[in-house]
Amino acid sequence: MDFELSSNHKELQQRMRDFFQKEIAARAARLDASSPQERQDIMRDNLKMLSQVGYLGLGIEKEYGGSATDFVSQCVSGEELARVCASTFVSARASAFLFAYPIQSFGTDSQKKTFLPDIAKGNKIGALAYSEPEAGSDMEAVQCIAERKNNGWVINGTKDIVVNGPIAGSFLVFARTSNNAGDMPSFGLFLIDRDTPGLEVGESLETLGLKGAPVAGLNLKDCLVSDEALLGGRPGEGKSQLEETLEKGRLSLSAMAVGLGVACMEMATERAKKRVAFGKQIGRFQEIGFKLSDMFTDNDLGRMLTLRAAWAYDNKEPEAGILASCAKLFTSEALTRIANNAMQVFAGHGYVRGSGIERIFRDARFVEIAEGTTELQRVIIAKSELDKYQPH
């Protein structure tokens, strides 16, 4: 077993770390505190800067302007970005992964050529719109309907909590493609430009954390798109396309959790060294030292699980998806513990807005509920184990 990153991975990690610290880190607090319009402007600039270092093209094939790196590379780079600004990580992920990965994996040659180069260069921002007020993990509860009409589709419905909604130029919209009684449910993913008649982006939504990541809902009313808008061009494949995207997306959320955990540890450790109580650094008290040791252990285990799952995907292991669920489950809950411990180290001073740890504390809560809650990950893992181990 070799737990060491390769020289190429280490070089990429250091290059990304240096760039993010120089260009992105100083904007994180401003993103959190600005008005919605200011946040959108800052995020557009951030995404454009990320394209300069090649971050947006890590998962995109070279012929479409990316670098086609492995999942381990994407995880070590994502950890470094989340460490300095979780909002920028979430917005970049929505465009360069949730929008671009399905096109890369399932799109036609024409769809790839149309969208991927602009995503990799930061010239266009993408968004995936699949969640609805009554449908999230239960994909078959989706009420957004796409009906065939001549050589196209008419789409009606609503989407909520669309990351990048206020700034995206194109959307990948998940919709039901059969609604007749007795029919097997059928679904599709549709590529829809922002200026398409019938598509309306709602007002920006205020969230507890990740305030810099723009979020809005979509309304689609008699939104007419051509056959070329259906991802892959074959009806009925949307659900499997979305499931694979969200499965692999657990991996990037795990990397996000680890990056935020590192940020918590750095801030808490610095505080433990500087803060003096009863004549000595508070880090010298066992109660604080134990919290720091628990934080380090949780995060180091989370990183190992994340990289193990990434390695499994890169080597096409059949259990890669379950390992990704294990990584997301552990890292998300570990991050909540880490953020809680960090807040305890700061005590009342950490609870004040603008303290830094207060922002990360709010951001951390996202990972446990995003794209498959911890409860759903347990269901997925339990089902796998029940199917695997049969009674003798």
C-alpha positions, 0 to 999 in steps of 0.5 A, a space after each residue: 500500500 502506498 499512501 503517498 501522493 505522486 510527484 505530479 499530484 504534489 506539484 498540482 496541489 502546491 500550484 493550486 494552493 499558492 494561487 488560491 491563497 494569493 488570488 481567492 482567499 482575501 475575497 472570502 470574507 467580502 463574498 460573505 458580507 456583500 450584497 447579492 449583486 456584489 457577490 455575483 460580480 465577485 464570483 464571476 471574477 473568481 471563476 474567471 481567475 480559476 480558469 487561469 490556473 486550469 481549475 475549471 478544466 480539470 475534469 474536461 477532455 483536452 480537445 475541449 480545452 481542459 486537462 482531463 485529470 484523474 479524480 485524485 487530482 480533482 480532490 487535492 485541488 478541490 480541498 485547497 480551494 474549499 480551504 480558502 473559500 467554500 463559496 467559490 468551491 461550490 460555485 465552481 463545482 456547480 459549473 465545472 462538474 455538475 454541469 460539465 460532467 454530464 455533458 462530458 460523459 453523455 453529451 453528443 459531440 455537438 453538445 460537447 463542442 458547444 459548451 465545454 470549451 467555454 466552461 473550461 475557460 470561464 467564458 460561460 457559467 453553467 448550473 444543474 437544476 434538478 431539485 424541486 420543492 417536493 423532489 430532491 433525492 426522490 427523483 421520480 417525484 419530479 413534476 417538471 414535465 417535458 412534452 414532445 412537440 414537432 421537432 422539440 420539447 415544451 417544458 413546464 415546471 419549477 426548480 429550486 435551490 439552483 446553485 449559480 442560478 443568478 449568474 449561469 448562462 446555461 442550465 441543465 434541467 432535469 424533467 419528466 418525459 412521460 406523464 401518461 397513466 400506466 407508462 413507466 416513468 421516463 426522464 431527460 436532462 435538457 440543455 437550456 440557455 438563459 435567454 430561452 423564451 419561457 425560462 425565468 430565473 427567480 430572485 436570489 435566495 439567502 442561505 445560512 452559509 455559503 453566502 457567496 455562492 449565488 442561488 436561485 429558483 427557475 420557472 419554466 412556462 411553455 419553454 420550447 427547446 429543440 431536439 438538440 437540447 436533450 442531453 445525449 439525444 436519446 430520451 429516457 436516459 436522464 435519470 441514470 445520467 443524473 444518478 451517476 453525476 450525483 454519485 461522483 459528486 459525493 467525492 467532491 463534497 468530501 474534498 470540500 469537507 476536508 478543506 473546510 476541516 483544514 481551515 478550522 484546524 488552522 484557525 483553532 490551532 492559531 487561537 490556542 497558541 495566541 490566547 492566554 488564560 490563567 497564565 498559559 496558552 489555552 492549547 496547553 490545557 488538556 481540554 483544548 489539546 484534546 479538541 485539537 487532537 480530535 479535529 486532526 484525527 477526524 480530518 486525516 481519516 476523512 482525507 484518507 477515505 476521500 482519496 481512497 474513493 477517488 483512487 477507486 474511481 480512477 482504477 474503475 473499482 466496482 465499489 467506488 460508488 459505495 466508497 464515495 458514499 462512505 467518504 461523504 458520510 464520514 467527512 460531512 459528520 466529521 466536519 460538523 464535529 470539527 467546526 463545533 470544536 473550533 467554535 469551542 476553542 474560540 468561545 464567545 469571540 468565535 460567535 461574533 460575525 466577522 470572526 472567520 470561524 463563524 463563517 466557516 461554522 455556517 458553511 460547514 453545515 451544508 455538506 451533511 445535507 447536500 445532494 444526498 443527506 447523511 441519512 441517505 448515504 447510510 441507506 445506500 451503504 446498508 443496501 450494498 452490505 445487505 446485497 453483498 453478504 448473503 446468509 450461509 
